Structures are given as structure tokens and as C-alpha cells.
Amino acid sequence: MTERSPWILSRRDDLAWFHGSALLGLALLGVFLILPPLTDANYGAMHPAVWALLLWGVCFDGTHVLGTYARSYLAPDAGSRAALPGRWSWLIVAVGPALAVIDGLLLPQGPSQLGSAGPLFQNFLLVAYLWAYWHLVRQHYGLLVLYHRRSGADVRLNAAALWVGTLYPYLRFSLGEAYVRSGLPVLFPAEWLPSMRLGLDVLAAGVGLVLIAFYLVRRRRPGPAELLVVVVTGLHLLVFAVIDNLLLITAILTIFHNMQYHRLVWQYERGLGRAPLGGLGRYVLLGGLFGLLWYGPRILGVATIESSLLRNVLLGLGWGVALHHYYVDGRIWRVRRHAHVGQALDRGAAPG
């Protein structure tokens, strides 16, 4: 009897796409460390980091969102479209711009990300960033589920390590000065923040020691799932430790996610005997055009417009597209609810 492979696709493909694509995050981290620091005050079309953000958005983030639509709305089979929400979901795209207009016309304005805004739009941005981070980590968790589905092992310990290792640096950032400078709503009095950071550090260290003890007691040989946990949490801890701009942090962590996602889309489509959108050339071309239409206004439009209201409308529109993607993506990849998803991914996996 052939032994079942512990890899989702194959050892080579998993290491290259699901683990090794973190190297792109490290490369982008290096770019941002070399370039002049980016702040709200100097955010403009002449800043090289703005162009780096644009290139990431067009070439990686935009193409991966089109991958969602290629695997769902544009797929020829009913099974791939079965989990899609109703047409009402497209209203999500309009929520950000609508809130920006209401906020700008009716509420007092204060410092916000890349301009000024009232509490309504500021809180919209906070919710958008939280949902983005949840979406990001949730995909890594989804890969863990696929690995444990292959091995039959309990996912809980690796899942706990993944969530602790990714939520801790994000929570710590939210209690620091860089978050205060980000223009997002400050949730706690400034005098509380040092004590809260210390308490969070102690709690995270304690939980980390407990998780290590469980790993030692289990005495199970580490595999691709454990490697994924180490790579993901290591990158998150490093990025939050050395970068203090939330826009840059988002790009660095998301480019890792982007490449994982592209490979999942292609594997799913291959399992159904086809390529997304009919082939690589069309997939890349249409993805790049979509990324340009999405990220051109979101990055360069915001960089060239002086009106905070118009900036917020563009930011809201950019986030609206992203939020719709998060919602759709959270429905179409549920392996436990939709068996055909796991079956399609399994068809291309290498045997033992």
C-alpha cells in the first residue's frame, strides 16, 4: 500500500510556494529598509516606497484577487460557484466610499491615515485592517488544516502556535507609538500602553513556553505543518520588530500570502483539468490590468490628491474591493463544508 504523502502538492512545490514564498516577504522587507522611511507627511508620488507599494499591488495583490474571481465567478463549473454569496455582496465595495463621504460632510475631522477623517471613517479603516490581518492568518491556518488532513494528525497544537505567534506581534504593535502615528483610532489611554505592552509580553512568553512544552511532550517528528508555523510566525515577528509603518507591514506580509494563493488557485483548477482563465498568459495579463485599475487609484491617486475627502473615498474604494475579496474567499475554500475543494487539490498531489 502506497504511503500517503504529508505534502499538500509535493515536497518541492510546497517548499517553494507555501514555505519558500516567505523569501519574497524578506526581499520586500529589505527594499523598504533600504528606501527612505515612508510617513504620512512624505507620502507622495515622488517617494520610491510609494512606487514599491504600487508594484506590489499591481503584480501580486491585484493578480491574487483576480485569482479569486477566476476560481469562482469566472469558473465554468457550477461546483466552483456554489459557495458564492448573492449579488448583494458587491455592495461591500461601496461601503468605504459611502462612509468616507458621510464622515467628511457630517463629522468633525481629525488626524487620520494619509490625511484627516472623522471617527466614522477612522473606525472603518481599523475594521478593514483587522479583517485583512484575520484573512491573512486564516489562509495560513487553512494550509495547516490541509496538512493535517493529509497526515490525519490533530491540528490544535500547531493552530494554537500559529495564532499566538501571529496575533502577539500585531497586538503589541497596536499598543505602541507607531500605531498612534498610523492615524487609526487609539483604543486605550496613552499612559496605559507601556504597562499593557509589558503584560502582553509576559503573557506571550508564558504561553510560548507552554506550547514548547507540549511539543516536547508530544515527541512527534516535525513535518511540513510545523515548518509552516515556524516560517509564518518568524516572518511576522521579524516584520513587526523592524518596520513601524502599517502600509509597509501589510505589503510585506501579504506578498507571502499572495504567492501561496496563486499556487492554490492553480492547483484547484488543475485538479479540475483546466487552467484559470484558460492559461498563464491570460491569467497574468488580466490580473495585472485588474491590479492597475485597483491599485492605481488606491496608491498613486491618494499620493497625488490633496483633498482628504477624495483621498478617503479612494482609500475606501480600495478597501471595499479587498473586503469583498475577503468575504468571498472565506466562503469558497471551506474544505470541510465543500468536499470537492479538497478533492480538486488532492488530484495533483504527488503520492507518498
N, C-alpha and C positions, 0 to 999 in steps of 0.2 A: 504493500500500500504506500503510495507516494505521500511523504510528509507535507503538510500544509505550510506554505511559506509564511514567515512572520511579517513580510513586507506587503504594503498595500499594492504596489505595482511590481517592483523588483528592487533588489538591493541597490543597483546602480541608479535607477530612476528616483527612488525615494531619497537617497543620499544627495542627489543632485538638486532635486526640486523641493522636497519637503523639509530637508535639513540645510542643504548647502546654499539655498537661495538667501539664507541669512547673511551670506557674504555680500550680497548686493546692499543690504542694510548697512553693513560695516563700511562699504565703499561710499555710500551716500553720507554716512556719518563723517567720514574723512573729508569729503568735499565741503561739507558745512563747517567743519573745524578749520579748514584752510581759508575759506572765504571770509570777508569781513563780517562781523556779527550783524545779524538782522534784528531790528527792533521795529516797533510801531512807528517810531519817529523817522526812521530812514527807509521804511518800506516804500519802494517806488520802482518804476520801470527801469531805472539805471542800475539797480542793485543786482549783482550777479547771483545772489541766493534766490532772488525772485525768479530769475530765468531757470535756475536749477529746479525750483518748485514746479515751474511750468512744464519743463521737460519730463519730470517725473509724472505729473498729472496726465499729460498727453500720451506718453509712451507706455506707462504702466497702469496708473489708476483708471484712466478712461477706458483703456482696452479691456481691463478686467471687468468693468461694469458692463461693457458691451458683451463680454463673455457670458454674463448672467442672462442677458436678453437672448443671446444666441442659443443658450441651453434651455430656454423656457419659452418666451413669447414667439421667438422665430424658429423654434424646433418644429419639424414636420409631423411628429407623432403626438397623439393625444396624451400619452402617459407622461411625457416631459412637461406638459402644460397643466396637468391635473391639479397640482397644488397651488396654482397661481391665484392670487386674490382677485376680487371683482374689479371692474373698471374704476370704481370709486377710489381705489388705491392711488391712482395718478394724481388725485387731489393733494397727496402728500407733498408733491413738488411745489405746489403753490403756497403751502403753509408759511414758509420762511419769508418770501416776498410780502405776503399779506401782513404778517406780524411786523415786518420792518416798516411798512407804510403806516399802520395803525400806531405803532410805537413812536415813529418820527413826528407824526402830526398831533398826537394827543398827550404824550407823556414827556415829563422833563428829561433832558438829556444829560448824560454824564460820561466820563471816560469809558470806552469800550474797546474791543479788539479792532485795531486798524481804523479807529475813528471815535465817534461818540454815539451813544444809544441810550434809550431808557430801559427800565427794568424788564419790560416785556421781551425785547429782542435780546438783551443780555442773557436772560434765562433760557431763551430759545437756543442760543449758542452753547450754553452749558449742557443742555439736554442733548444737543447734537454731538458734542464731543464725547459725552458719556456713552451714547448709543454707538458711536464709532468705535470706541475702545472695547465695548462689550462685543460688538460684531467681530472685531479683530481677534480677540482672545477666544471667542466662541468657535472660530474656524480652527484654531489650533486644537481646541478641545474636540472638535469634530474629527480631526485626524487621529487623535488619541482613541476615540471610540472605534474608528475603523481598524486601528492596530489591535485593539483588544478584541474586536470582533474576529480578527484573523487568528489570534492566539487563544481565545477563549478565557483569558485571564481577567481578573477583577480590575476595573478601570479606576476605582475610587482613590487609591493612593496616588497614582500619577495625576489624576484630575485635581486632587487637593493641592499637590505640589505646584501644578501649573497655575491654578487660580491664586494661590498665595504669592507665588513668585512674580506674577504679573500685576496683581492688584496692589501689592505693597508699594512698588515704586510710584505708581500713579497716585495713590492716596498720599504718599509722602510729598510728592510734587504739589498736590493741591493744598498742602499746609505750609508751603514755602513762599519766599519773596517773589520767585519767578511767576508763580500763579497769580499773585496780587498784581504784578505788572502786566499780565496777559489781558486784562480788561474784562475777564469773566467775573460773575458775582462772587464776592468774598463771603463765605458762609459762616465764618467764626470771627470773633474779635481778634485783632492783631496780637494782643497780649496773651491770648491762649495758645497761639501757634507753636512757640518753642516747646512748651510742655506737652502739647499734643503730638508733635513730631517725636519727642523722646519716648512717650508712651507707645507710639506706634512702632518705633524701633525695637523696644523691649519685647513687645507682643510678637512682632515678626520673627525676632531671634528665637524666642521661646517656641513658637510654632514650627520654625525651621528645624530646631533640634529634635522636636518630637517626630517630625516627618523623617528625618535622617535615621532616628532610632527604629522606626517602623520598617524602613528599607533594609536596615541591618538585620532585624529580626526575621524578615521575610526570606532573606538569603536566596533570592531569585536572580538568576543571571540577567544583567541588563540587556535590553534589546532596543529596537528602533523607537519604541514608545518612550522609554526612559531617555534616549538620546534627544528626542524631540523636546522633552521637558527641559533638559539642560540647555539646549540651544535657544529655545524661546525665552526662558526666564533669564538666561545670561545676557541676551541682547537687550531685553527690556531694562534690566538693572543697569547695564552699561550706558545706554542711551539717556536715561533719566539722570544718571550721575554726571554726565559731561555736557548735556545740552539743556538750555534753560528757555528755549522758545518753543511753544506748543505747536506751532505750524511745522517747524522743522522736525520735532519729535514725531508728529503724525506721519510725515512723509517717510522718515527713516524706518519706522516700524511697519508701515503699510506696504512698502515695496517688497518686503519679505512675504507678506500675505498675498500680494498681487501675483507673484510667481507661483506660489502654491496653488492659487486659484486657477490660473491658466492651465496648469497641468491637470487639475481635477476635471475641468470642463472638457479638455481634450480626451482624457481617459473615459469619461462618461460617454461622450459622443462616439469614441472608438468602440466602446462596448456595444453600441447600437449599430455598428457597421458603417459609420459615416464620420465626416469631419465637420466641426462647427462652421456654419455659413458656407459650406461647400469646399473649403480648402484654406490653407495657411495664408496665401496672398490676400484673399478677400477678407479674411478674419483680421489680419494686421492692418490693412488699408482702412476698412470701415471702423475698426477700433481706434485708429489714430485720428480719423476725422471726427468721430464722436468725442474723443478726448479733447480735441482742439475746440470744438463747439462748447464743451462743458467747461474746460479749464481756462480757455482764453478769457472769457468774462470774469471767471472766478479769481484768477490770479492777475492778469495784465489789466483787465478792466478796473479792478479795485485799485491797482497801482497807479492808474492814470487819472482817476476821477477824484476830485477834491470834495465833493458833497458827501457828507457822512450818510445821508439818507439813501442816495443812489448806491453808495458802497454797500450799505446794509442790504439793499434789495438784491444786489448781485451776490453777496455772501449768502443771503437766504435762499436764492435760487440754486446756487451751487450745492448748498447743504440739502436742499429739497431733493435733488437728483440722488445724492448719496443716501438719504434716509429712505427713499423709495427702494433703492438697491438693497439696503439692509433688511427691509421688511420682506421683499420678495425672496432674497437669498435665505432668510431664516425659515422659509416655508418649503423651498424646493429640494433641499438637501437632507431632509429628515429620513435617515436610513431606517430607523425603527418603525416609522409610520408608512413609508413607501418602499417596499421591498425591491422594486425594480431599480432603485438608485444604487443600492449595494450590489445588486446582480450585474448591473452595467459596469461598475467599477471593477468587479471581480473578474470579468471576462478577459481583461488584458493583463492580469497579474501573472507573473512567472510562477510555475509550480515549484514546490519545495526547493 
